Structure formats: C-alpha cells, structure tokens
Amino acid sequence: MKLFHEQTIDSKKKIPKAPHPILQSASRTICERLKWFQKPFKKILILGQYSNFLQDGSKALQNASTTLTATNLEYECIISFFDLQTINDVQAYLSTIKKKLKPGGFFTAVFMGGESFLNLKNELMALEIRHKCDVSLRVHPSIHVADGAALMQKTGFACPMADTAKQTYTYDSLYAFIQELRLWGGTSTFYETPKTIKKSCAQHIINSRNTFEEKIDLIYLTGLKPTSGERTLETKKAEIKFIK
C-alpha cells in the first residue's frame, strides 16, 4: 500500500515566507559539512521545496541546480533538504541520486526522523478516543536513524553515516502547532485521505489554550559514491560456534 502522494507538498502556497528555526539549524549543519572538503564543488544539486532557504544561507550554493533532470548530467554534490520524508520508495530514490553523482561525489540529506511528533500523535489519539472518533493516521511516519544508515549501505554508498539532532519547541496551543505543521505538508501527503475528525474533537483542539511542547528529530545522512574499481562492503550473517 502506498503511503504518500509523491511530492504533493511541493506547493508554493505551503512554503513559509521566513525560515523556521528548524530550517535555519539544518542549513547551518549542511553548510558546515560542505566545509569538510578542501575544494568547493562546481556542480551541485539541491532537492526539496525549501532549497531557496539553503541557498540564501551559503554563497557556495547560490548557483546550485534545484531540479533533478533525466539527462546524464553528473553532479559533484547532491543535497536532499527535507525531501526524503515525502518519498515512498526511499531506496530507489537514493539509487537514482547515486547514479547522478560523479565517482567520489558527495551526498548529504536532512529530514525529520522517526522520533518526531510523538507528543502530537499521542495527543490526537487520546482526543479521538475520548470523543469516540475513529483513530486515523494524521501525521506521516518517518525514517528512524538506524534505518537511514542501513538504506545508505544497501544503496551502495561508501562511508555511509547517519546521525541525529534533537530539538524541542513550545507552542501557544496544540492548534497553533497543527497550523504550523500544515506549512510543512506534514498532514497532507497521505495517499489515502484520513477520516474526517469529529466536530466536537476539532472544536476541543481549536478552543484549547494550553501550551504544547513537541520534540523534533532531525536526521542527517552522508555518503560518497565509490570511485571506479572500489568495492562496497557486502553484509553477511555472522555465526558463533561454541567449543565444548
């Protein structure tokens, strides 16, 4: 069963005018990782609807391409900026990105991970049960950091690495947080439309004036495309034998 509509959050109406603190934090981290390399990249591709925020934060990225074309053009660096969280087949997508990289090319990605929005999921489930609604999937699940590292390895990236940065934000109310989440497209990318929330439950969310705290889990993936003649490691099952 498909979970998301492919790239349905790529709507200009949903792009916030000012960069959110999450975007600013991720942009700084990505720019720092580009400094790992002594020579600047000449051909760079940035994927994701927030690419303009990343370009504004770095002079080296201002002339980067923002569209993945079907041509055989190869890039020295590809950045996925809050793009992987909307993809159905992540491994196939990573394979496409790897093909577009030059040998030795650098790939890095940032997206909201599996430990994000836990408070929101629990709160909505409790409210729907309390108001006798059908519990429905309203916040899309995300990739866990361990799964991200495994996907990079299976795709064949050299030196795959996955790490995470956790941040906590406080909102005036649950409704204020849901409104902001819609700007990210986090509640509108499902392949199957969630069931309509009961009116009494929706009214309770709108009228609530209690502050709401949420934790965001940002996952960063990095890897290199192997150079010609370089072999990637193959995973094998380990066996343990006990000597009598």
HELIX and SHEET records of a PDB file:
HELIX    1   1 LYS A   12  LYS A   14  5                                   3    
HELIX    2   2 PRO A   21  LEU A   34  1                                  14    
HELIX    3   3 SER A   51  ASP A   56  1                                   6    
HELIX    4   4 LYS A   59  LEU A   61  5                                   3    
HELIX    5   5 LEU A   84  THR A   86  5                                   3    
HELIX    6   6 VAL A   90  LYS A  100  1                                  11    
HELIX    7   7 LEU A  118  ARG A  130  1                                  13    
HELIX    8   8 VAL A  145  THR A  155  1                                  11    
HELIX    9   9 LEU A  174  LEU A  183  1                                  10    
HELIX   10  10 LYS A  199  ASN A  207  1                                   9    
SHEET    1   A 5 ILE A  44  LEU A  47  0                                        
SHEET    2   A 5 TYR A  75  PHE A  81  1                                        
SHEET    3   A 5 LEU A 101  MET A 112  1                                        
SHEET    4   A 5 PHE A 212  LEU A 224 -1                                        
SHEET    5   A 5 ALA A 158  TYR A 171 -1                                        
END                                                                             
